[in-house]
Amino acid sequence: MKSEEVITIPKGEALRAENHRFFVWAKAISELIDNSFDAFANTIIIKRPNKNQMILEIIDDGIGCGKLEDMVRMGARQLHGSKGIGRYGVGLKDVAIALWGEMQIRSFYHNEMRILTIIWDDIFDHNFPKLKADVYSKKEAMEYFESKGEIFRQGTKIIFSSIGKSKLIDVAPRQIATLFREEILNELRFRYTPALNNGKTIEFINVNQPIKLTPWTEPKFIERFRFDDQEIEGKSFSINGGIVAEGEINEKPGFHICHPQRVIETSTDPCGEFGVSRIFAWIFLSNDWVLERNKEKVIDKDRESLMNKIFSLCELYIRKGSFQPITLNLDGLANELSKELTDVLKKAKEQRKEGDKEITIQPQNSERKRIRIVNFQKGENPFKKARVDQIKIEFGMLGDKKICEIHHGDKIDRIELNKMNPKIAQYIKDENKDALCMMAICFYSAKTAMTKRGQLWMHFKNIKLDEGMDWDYMQQGVLTYTNTVQLK
């Protein structure tokens, strides 16, 4: 056995700041899966071996890494003769610091096994600028694993242990069980459908319960379209999709732009002025297209040409899809929402204080801990004009561009939510009353009471946004957003 030096940065206080950055399990695991695919892995296993221990293992059968420095040093990248989808990300470095505790990397590369162990408390406490990786021959590696009662495997194994634990700093808590929630696995299933269709295997094991990801199931189409072997400036792409049938929920509307291994982004750009809610299509790009650093967007110089070409090829189907009706099961939901909205508005109307000078909140899903609104300009009470006993929520078909319409009547006010809107359609499917009710409140309040500067002030205590709620999207075309609409 021999040792080789590995440099790791950042260190000290920079680690604390990195640990408290915004963290999303789906994105973190995606970085690690991307790295494994870049090393030509065919099988990736994400394993939680014990529910009573904070341990997470990522195992692949790729070609391994010959320079562990490139796995733990910021800005470095191990290349395998291919661009890969992880070529711009920092991947493992971010994830390791976010999880804290201890990390061990075991990677077999060119008949040598390299093992590196990092304890982040030690790095933080002593500002270690250098670490050492143990290097074993294949024979020594087999003996090493046999001594530990483990099976020697090709590829790379990363073990995160004591996750979220530190004796020195207040590390951000991480719940491993959250990773195995159905909605996160479904998102990863959709994201890696290209790889799964190409014969790759991604398996999650939650305490001896295996969950093998399967490709995303396309909605039922009334008409399909396909265009193979297309090219722009020497860069190839193909299109495969269709118009979603009436009565079918289109959970992922739009054009899903894919690298050979995963979905990079979902775009509505090719649809131009037409709606996208009834279109589902895959766009498969070759390796020649340039991606954003976080691999969530195509930033190639020919992106606009790509979108224009997709539109020209699919225009007939896009036009047909924009007129395809949607049928949703709304029995009882509108009445329940109307009652909930009435109750919330009553409480908000009673609790609002005219003399409020500031509002602070604890935002969900944000790295900012608290937000304070300053330079308060007293506006009109958003609920002063609200007839809280005479409000009704309805669902209508308002086209693909609108989210909501408010109808003021002599006896009753009606809030009409657009069931053709993909977000609203998804919330209806999930029976997410909180999100639907919040949409109704925002649009109704914006319509009935705006300040002179176009800013809306609200102060709620009984409404929460679900994890997937998109606040900016919810307000489009309704009010001027200047960080003054906040929830408490």
C-alpha positions, -999 to +999 in steps of 0.1 A: +000+000+000+011+035-007-003+070-002-008+100-024-016+136-016-050+150-022-058+188-018-093+198-007-108+233-005-126+253+008-117+250+045-125+266+078-154+291+079-160+287+042-172+252+049-199+264+073-213+288+047-212+260+021-230+236+044-259+261+049-265+267+013-299+257-001-301+219-004-325+198-025-322+160-023-332+154-059-306+178-073-279+164-049-285+128-059-287+139-096-251+153-093-239+119-080-258+099-106-244+122-134-208+116-121-214+078-122-227+080-158-197+101-168-176+072-156-195+049-179-215+032-151-244+009-162-258+003-127-261+028-098-274+019-064-284+045-037-286+027-004-298+035+031-286+004+050-301+012+084-329+035+095-313+040+129-280+053+114-273+084+093-256+065+065-261+068+028-241+048+001-238+054-036-224+025-056-216+022-093-199-002-117-181+025-137-144+027-146-135+045-114-114+076-108-077+078-109-074+112-092-095+115-061-083+151-059-107+158-088-136+144-067-130+166-037-113+197-049-135+227-059-132+234-096-116+201-106-131+176-129-121+140-138-124+135-176-131+102-192-127+110-228-162+123-231-179+156-224-205+140-201-234+158-184-215+164-151-187+183-168-197+217-154-209+208-120-190+205-087-212+175-077-197+154-050-179+184-033-212+203-027-231+172-016-204+160+008-202+194+025-239+197+027-243+163+044-212+169+067-203+141+090-178+117+074-173+106+038-153+077+024-145+072-013-134+038-026-126+039-063-110+011-084-092+024-114-066+007-137-060-022-113-056+001-082-080+008-054-079+043-039-095+050-006-100+085+009-117+093+041-127+129+050-141+139+085-154+174+080-151+184+116-114+178+114-111+199+083-130+227+099-112+226+132-076+223+120-079+238+085-062+208+070-050+220+035-040+184+025-053+149+028-038+115+019-055+087-001-044+051+004-036+033-028-039-005-029-030-030-057-059-052-068-046-081-047-042-058-016-077-044-023-093-078-023-076-087+009-087-053+024-124-061+016-121-097+027-108-085+061-139-063+065-163-090+053-172-071+021-172-081-015-146-065-038-163-046-066-153-027-097-163+009-099-167+035-071-184+034-037-191+066-017-202+062+019-217+092+038-219+085+075-229+106+106-249+128+082-259+161+097-238+156+128-210+179+141-194+186+175-181+220+163-207+238+143-245+241+138-247+220+106-279+221+086-301+190+094-306+165+066-332+137+067-322+107+047-357+093+047-369+123+027-348+111-003-370+080-006-403+099-008-424+090-037-425+125-052-386+127-052-383+092-068-408+101-094-389+133-103-357+113-106-376+087-127-387+114-151-353+131-151-334+098-160-359+083-184-334+086-213-308+066-194-334+040-182-346+036-218-310+030-229-306+001-205-291+019-175-302+008-140-308+031-110-319+014-079-328+029-044-326+006-014-343+019+017-334-005+046-337-037+025-366-024+004-354-021-032-370+004-055-358+002-091-366+033-112-386+027-143-389+050-173-416+077-172-449+066-186-460+089-214-497+101-214-521+086-239-518+104-273-545+111-299-518+118-324-480+112-324-452+130-342-416+120-347-387+137-365-353+119-365-318+129-377-323+167-376-293+189-376-283+226-369-247+236-376-234+201-373-252+194-340-279+167-342-312+163-325-345+143-328-381+148-316-406+122-304-439+132-288-476+137-294-509+155-285-523+143-252-558+128-254-589+144-239-594+133-203-557+125-198-537+144-172-505+157-188-483+159-157-452+170-176-464+193-204-440+209-229-408+199-248-384+179-226-349+185-238-326+156-231-290+147-231-284+110-238-286+102-201-312+126-187-337+155-191-318+188-191-348+212-192-385+215-200-392+243-224-423+260-239-403+281-262-410+260-293-448+267-289-445+304-296-479+320-289-497+287-286-504+268-255-484+238-244-507+220-219-517+192-243-482+186-258-457+161-244-425+156-264-389+145-259-361+164-277-329+143-278-297+163-282-263+150-292-232+156-270-222+186-291-247+210-276-234+234-248-252+232-214-255+256-185-231+251-156-258+235-134-269+214-164-305+226-163-306+246-195-292+246-230-271+278-235-256+269-269-253+298-294-277+280-316-304+276-290-328+300-307-323+282-340-331+250-323-363+263-309-374+278-342-366+245-360-387+225-335-416+249-340-414+246-378-414+208-376-441+206-349-463+236-357-493+216-370-494+195-339-488+225-316-518+242-332-540+211-328-529+207-292-538+243-283-575+236-291-576+202-274-601+203-245-593+191-210-616+171-189-609+170-151-628+155-122-638+186-102-668+172-083-671+188-049-636+205-051-649+239-061-674+240-032-648+229-007-624+256-019-650+283-017-657+274+019-620+274+028-614+307+011-643+323+029-629+311+063-594+323+055-605+357+043-627+361+074-598+355+097-574+376+077-599+405+077-603+403+115-566+400+123-552+427+100-539+457+119-540+490+102-509+502+121-485+474+109-451+489+099-433+458+089-439+421+082-414+393+087-416+357+075-399+324+077-398+314+040-401+277+031-376+261+008-352+290+009-317+296+021-328+329+036-338+325+072-361+355+076-373+384+054-383+418+066-402+442+046-389+478+049-399+511+035-435+503+043-460+523+023-494+519+039-518+505+013-555+499+012-567+470+033-568+441+008-599+427+024-618+459+031-638+454-001-640+417+001-674+403+006-662+372+024-696+356+027-703+359-010-672+344-027-673+313-050-645+294-066-651+279-100-630+261-126-631+272-162-613+269-196-596+302-201-570+292-227-533+285-220-522+321-213-544+329-183-543+316-148-574+332-133-603+356-138-622+375-112-659+382-118-676+408-096-713+404-095-742+422-077-748+393-053-716+372-055-680+374-065-666+345-086-630+334-088-625+314-119-593+293-119-581+280-153-581+242-154-562+243-186-532+258-168-507+230-162-499+241-126-536+243-117-543+210-134-515+194-114-528+209-081-563+196-090-550+162-096-531+162-063-561+177-045-538+203-032-563+227-017-537+248+000-521+258-033-554+263-051-568+284-022-536+305-021-539+312-058-575+323-054-566+346-025-538+362-044-557+369-075-589+380-056-569+403-034-549+418-063-581+425-081-600+441-052-572+461-035-540+475-049-519+503-036-510+533-057-476+518-065-491+486-076-480+467-046-501+442-027-497+437+011-509+405+027-505+391+061-517+355+065-511+330+092-532+300+081-520+293+046-488+273+037-473+267+003-466+232-007-430+223-017-436+227-054-455+260-053-441+286-076-448+320-062-435+340-091-454+319-116-486+324-096-486+361-099-478+365-136-499+392-152-517+402-120-495+425-100-461+441-100-439+421-078-413+440-058-406+416-029-435+432-010-459+402-011-450+380+018-466+353+039-462+347+076 
